[in-house]
Amino acid sequence: MQNQQLKQAVEALLFVAEQPLSETQLLEYFTNESISRKQLKDILTELQKDYQERGVQLIRVASGYRFQTRAELGGIISRLWQEKPPRYSQAMLETLALIAYRQPITRGDIEDIRGVSVSSQIMKTLQERGWVKVVGHREVPGRPQLYATTAEFLDYFSLSDLSELPAIPEPAEKASNTGQTITAETATNESHAHE
């Protein structure tokens, strides 16, 4: 298979795939053609450059590669659909943020930080969306479940890994006293230190 044909085939596979495709998955489609991983990576890089200035982009997320529309075109594209995208409550977004930044975390930890109880419906919705999963149990009485984010969470928010989460700004009076910024890494490290 010539390089141009291979590039077209990879492009077509990524266009029709319902989920992101990893390099390993893409290579499986070309077992008869003996394509190397380096060849595939070069083609993916070429495709990313080809689509850099277009309305759609080839991006890499946690699960692999996918085409998606440019974020700045969202307002125009949304006119295609009559229904509004789902809106999430402040409580749900706060719960998701705590799980993302402090994982693994228990429901009790989330309630302690937020100062209010976490609705069972919120936890159920986050799990049904595939954004959160139970990754174990804390070894304390009652063995509460430990929650963490999933690859679907990273894919939905167009992240390759948790290090791409934005830094958490500190409240104005606290930031001036300490001069620190909490990052995903420090938040995760702090949560492990408190366990």
Sine and cosine of phi, psi and omega as CSV:
sin_phi,cos_phi,sin_psi,cos_psi,sin_omega,cos_omega
0.00,0.00,0.77,-0.64,0.00,-1.00
-0.96,0.28,0.36,-0.93,-0.07,-1.00
-0.85,0.53,-0.67,0.74,-0.01,-1.00
-0.90,0.44,-0.65,0.76,0.03,-1.00
-0.91,0.41,-0.66,0.75,0.02,-1.00
-0.89,0.46,-0.69,0.72,0.02,-1.00
-0.87,0.49,-0.68,0.73,0.03,-1.00
-0.90,0.43,-0.64,0.77,-0.01,-1.00
-0.92,0.40,-0.68,0.73,0.03,-1.00
-0.89,0.46,-0.71,0.71,0.02,-1.00
-0.86,0.52,-0.71,0.70,-0.01,-1.00
-0.90,0.44,-0.69,0.72,0.02,-1.00
-0.86,0.51,-0.70,0.71,-0.02,-1.00
-0.93,0.38,-0.54,0.84,0.03,-1.00
-0.92,0.38,-0.65,0.76,-0.10,-1.00
-1.00,0.00,-0.26,0.97,-0.02,-1.00
-0.92,0.40,0.68,-0.74,0.03,-1.00
-0.98,0.18,-0.39,0.92,-0.01,-1.00
-0.81,-0.58,0.32,-0.95,0.10,-1.00
-0.85,0.52,0.54,-0.84,0.03,-1.00
-0.92,-0.39,0.76,-0.65,0.04,-1.00
-0.98,0.18,0.23,-0.97,0.06,-1.00
-0.86,0.51,-0.65,0.76,0.01,-1.00
-0.88,0.48,-0.70,0.71,0.03,-1.00
-0.89,0.46,-0.68,0.74,0.01,-1.00
-0.89,0.45,-0.67,0.75,0.01,-1.00
-0.88,0.47,-0.55,0.84,0.02,-1.00
-0.88,0.48,-0.51,0.86,0.01,-1.00
-0.96,0.28,-0.25,0.97,-0.05,-1.00
-0.88,-0.48,0.50,0.86,-0.02,-1.00
-0.88,0.47,-0.57,0.82,0.00,-1.00
-0.96,0.28,-0.35,0.94,-0.05,-1.00
-1.00,-0.08,-0.09,1.00,0.02,-1.00
0.81,0.59,0.83,0.56,0.02,-1.00
-1.00,0.01,0.73,-0.68,0.01,-1.00
-0.99,0.12,0.35,-0.94,0.04,-1.00
-0.89,0.46,-0.60,0.80,0.01,-1.00
-0.90,0.44,-0.69,0.73,0.05,-1.00
-0.85,0.53,-0.71,0.70,-0.02,-1.00
-0.89,0.46,-0.70,0.71,0.01,-1.00
-0.88,0.48,-0.66,0.75,0.03,-1.00
-0.88,0.48,-0.66,0.75,0.00,-1.00
-0.92,0.39,-0.67,0.74,0.03,-1.00
-0.89,0.46,-0.64,0.77,0.05,-1.00
-0.90,0.44,-0.69,0.73,0.05,-1.00
-0.86,0.50,-0.72,0.70,0.00,-1.00
-0.89,0.46,-0.64,0.77,0.03,-1.00
-0.88,0.48,-0.65,0.76,0.03,-1.00
-0.93,0.38,-0.67,0.74,0.00,-1.00
-0.85,0.53,-0.60,0.80,-0.09,-1.00
-0.99,-0.12,0.09,1.00,-0.09,-1.00
-0.85,0.52,-0.62,0.78,-0.07,-1.00
-0.97,-0.25,0.22,0.98,-0.05,-1.00
-0.99,-0.14,0.05,-1.00,0.00,-1.00
-0.95,0.31,-0.35,0.94,0.10,-1.00
-0.88,-0.47,0.43,-0.90,-0.01,-1.00
-0.76,-0.65,0.50,-0.87,0.16,-0.99
-1.00,-0.09,0.90,-0.44,-0.01,-1.00
-0.85,-0.53,0.37,-0.93,0.07,-1.00
-0.96,-0.27,0.80,-0.59,0.08,-1.00
-0.87,-0.49,-0.06,-1.00,-0.08,-1.00
-0.84,0.55,-0.61,0.79,-0.07,-1.00
-1.00,0.04,-0.17,0.99,0.00,-1.00
0.57,-0.82,-0.57,-0.82,-0.05,-1.00
-0.95,-0.32,0.56,-0.83,0.07,-1.00
-0.43,-0.90,0.40,-0.91,0.15,-0.99
-1.00,-0.01,0.66,-0.75,0.09,-1.00
-0.53,-0.85,0.40,-0.92,0.01,-1.00
-0.95,0.30,0.40,-0.92,0.03,-1.00
-0.93,0.37,0.66,-0.75,-0.05,-1.00
-0.85,0.52,-0.62,0.79,-0.06,-1.00
-0.93,0.36,-0.19,0.98,0.03,-1.00
-0.99,-0.11,0.03,1.00,-0.06,-1.00
-0.82,0.57,-0.65,0.76,-0.01,-1.00
-0.89,0.46,-0.67,0.74,0.00,-1.00
-0.95,0.32,-0.71,0.71,-0.05,-1.00
-0.90,0.43,-0.56,0.83,-0.03,-1.00
-0.88,0.47,-0.33,0.94,0.02,-1.00
-0.92,0.39,-0.27,0.96,0.04,-1.00
-0.93,0.38,-0.48,0.88,-0.09,-1.00
-0.94,-0.35,0.69,-0.73,0.01,-1.00
-0.96,0.27,-0.62,0.79,-0.06,-1.00
-0.98,0.20,0.53,-0.85,0.01,-1.00
-0.99,0.16,0.53,-0.85,0.08,-1.00
-0.90,0.44,0.43,-0.90,-0.03,-1.00
-0.87,0.49,0.63,-0.78,0.07,-1.00
-0.96,-0.29,0.66,-0.75,-0.06,-1.00
-0.94,-0.35,0.62,-0.79,-0.03,-1.00
-0.94,0.35,0.37,-0.93,0.05,-1.00
-0.85,0.52,-0.65,0.76,-0.01,-1.00
-0.89,0.46,-0.66,0.75,0.00,-1.00
-0.92,0.39,-0.68,0.73,0.00,-1.00
-0.92,0.40,-0.61,0.79,0.06,-1.00
-0.90,0.44,-0.68,0.73,0.01,-1.00
-0.89,0.46,-0.71,0.70,0.02,-1.00
-0.89,0.46,-0.67,0.74,0.01,-1.00
-0.89,0.46,-0.68,0.73,0.02,-1.00
-0.89,0.46,-0.66,0.76,0.02,-1.00
-0.90,0.43,-0.70,0.71,-0.04,-1.00
-0.89,0.46,-0.70,0.72,-0.09,-1.00
-1.00,0.08,-0.41,0.91,-0.10,-0.99
-0.86,-0.51,0.28,0.96,-0.06,-1.00
-0.90,0.43,0.52,-0.85,-0.11,0.99
-0.97,0.25,0.60,-0.80,-0.10,-0.99
-0.63,-0.78,0.55,-0.83,0.03,-1.00
-1.00,-0.06,0.28,-0.96,0.06,-1.00
-0.88,0.48,-0.61,0.79,0.04,-1.00
-0.88,0.47,-0.65,0.76,0.06,-1.00
-0.87,0.49,-0.68,0.73,0.00,-1.00
-0.88,0.47,-0.70,0.72,0.00,-1.00
-0.90,0.43,-0.63,0.78,0.03,-1.00
-0.89,0.46,-0.67,0.74,-0.04,-1.00
-0.95,0.33,-0.71,0.70,-0.04,-1.00
-0.97,0.25,-0.44,0.90,-0.01,-1.00
0.99,0.14,0.11,0.99,0.04,-1.00
-0.64,-0.77,0.31,-0.95,0.00,-1.00
-0.96,0.27,0.47,-0.88,0.02,-1.00
-0.99,-0.10,0.82,-0.57,0.00,-1.00
-0.89,0.45,0.65,-0.76,0.08,-1.00
-0.87,0.49,-0.54,0.84,0.00,-1.00
-0.90,0.44,-0.61,0.80,0.03,-1.00
-0.89,0.46,-0.75,0.67,-0.02,-1.00
-0.89,0.45,-0.64,0.77,0.01,-1.00
-0.90,0.44,-0.71,0.70,0.00,-1.00
-0.88,0.47,-0.70,0.71,0.00,-1.00
-0.88,0.48,-0.62,0.78,0.02,-1.00
-0.95,0.30,-0.64,0.77,0.03,-1.00
-0.90,0.44,-0.59,0.81,0.05,-1.00
-0.93,0.35,-0.29,0.96,-0.02,-1.00
0.99,0.13,0.25,0.97,-0.03,-1.00
-1.00,0.06,-0.40,0.91,-0.09,-1.00
-0.72,-0.69,0.58,-0.81,0.08,-1.00
-0.60,-0.80,0.33,-0.95,0.07,-1.00
-0.99,0.13,0.81,-0.58,-0.04,-1.00
-0.93,-0.36,0.03,1.00,0.01,-1.00
0.36,-0.93,-0.24,-0.97,0.01,-1.00
-0.72,-0.69,0.62,-0.79,0.06,-1.00
-0.97,0.23,0.68,-0.73,-0.04,-1.00
-0.99,0.13,0.93,0.36,0.08,-1.00
-0.69,-0.72,0.22,-0.98,0.03,-1.00
-0.81,0.59,0.70,-0.71,-0.03,-1.00
1.00,0.00,-0.27,0.96,0.02,-1.00
0.66,0.75,0.90,0.43,-0.02,-1.00
-0.90,0.43,0.51,-0.86,-0.01,-1.00
-0.94,0.33,0.59,-0.80,0.09,-1.00
-0.98,-0.21,0.77,-0.64,-0.03,-1.00
-0.96,-0.30,0.55,-0.84,0.09,-1.00
-0.55,-0.84,0.29,-0.96,0.02,-1.00
-0.99,0.17,0.23,-0.97,-0.06,-1.00
-0.89,-0.46,0.08,-1.00,0.10,-0.99
-0.89,0.45,-0.56,0.83,0.03,-1.00
-0.89,0.46,-0.60,0.80,0.08,-1.00
-0.87,0.49,-0.76,0.65,0.00,-1.00
-0.87,0.48,-0.69,0.72,0.00,-1.00
-0.88,0.47,-0.72,0.70,-0.05,-1.00
-0.86,0.51,-0.64,0.77,-0.03,-1.00
-0.99,-0.11,0.25,0.97,0.07,-1.00
0.82,0.57,0.73,0.68,0.03,-1.00
-0.91,-0.42,0.57,-0.82,0.10,-1.00
-1.00,0.09,-0.62,0.78,0.06,-1.00
-0.40,-0.92,0.10,-0.99,-0.11,-0.99
-0.91,0.41,-0.36,0.93,0.00,-1.00
-0.91,0.41,-0.27,0.96,0.02,-1.00
-1.00,0.09,-0.06,1.00,0.08,-1.00
-0.89,0.46,0.62,-0.79,0.01,-1.00
-0.93,0.38,0.42,-0.91,0.04,-1.00
-0.92,0.39,0.52,-0.85,0.02,-1.00
-1.00,0.02,0.88,-0.48,0.04,-1.00
-0.96,0.30,0.61,-0.79,0.04,-1.00
-1.00,0.10,0.43,-0.90,0.11,-0.99
-0.84,0.54,0.51,-0.86,-0.12,-0.99
-0.79,0.61,-0.76,0.66,-0.05,-1.00
-0.93,0.36,-0.55,0.84,-0.01,-1.00
-0.96,0.27,-0.64,0.77,-0.02,-1.00
-0.89,0.45,-0.63,0.78,-0.02,-1.00
-0.94,0.35,-0.47,0.88,0.01,-1.00
-0.98,0.22,-0.62,0.79,-0.11,-0.99
-0.97,-0.24,-0.47,0.88,-0.03,-1.00
0.93,0.36,0.33,0.94,-0.04,-1.00
-0.95,-0.30,0.46,-0.89,0.16,-0.99
-0.85,-0.52,0.72,-0.69,0.03,-1.00
-1.00,0.07,0.79,-0.61,0.07,-1.00
-0.94,-0.34,0.13,-0.99,0.03,-1.00
-0.84,0.54,-0.64,0.76,-0.04,-1.00
-0.92,0.38,-0.71,0.70,-0.02,-1.00
-0.94,0.35,-0.57,0.82,0.04,-1.00
-0.89,0.45,-0.68,0.74,0.02,-1.00
-0.91,0.42,-0.70,0.72,0.00,-1.00
-0.90,0.44,-0.64,0.77,0.03,-1.00
-0.89,0.45,-0.65,0.76,-0.03,-1.00
-0.91,0.42,-0.58,0.82,0.03,-1.00
-0.94,0.33,-0.55,0.83,-0.01,-1.00
-0.93,0.37,-0.52,0.86,-0.03,-1.00
-0.99,0.11,-0.16,0.99,-0.05,-1.00
-0.98,0.21,0.00,0.00,0.00,0.00
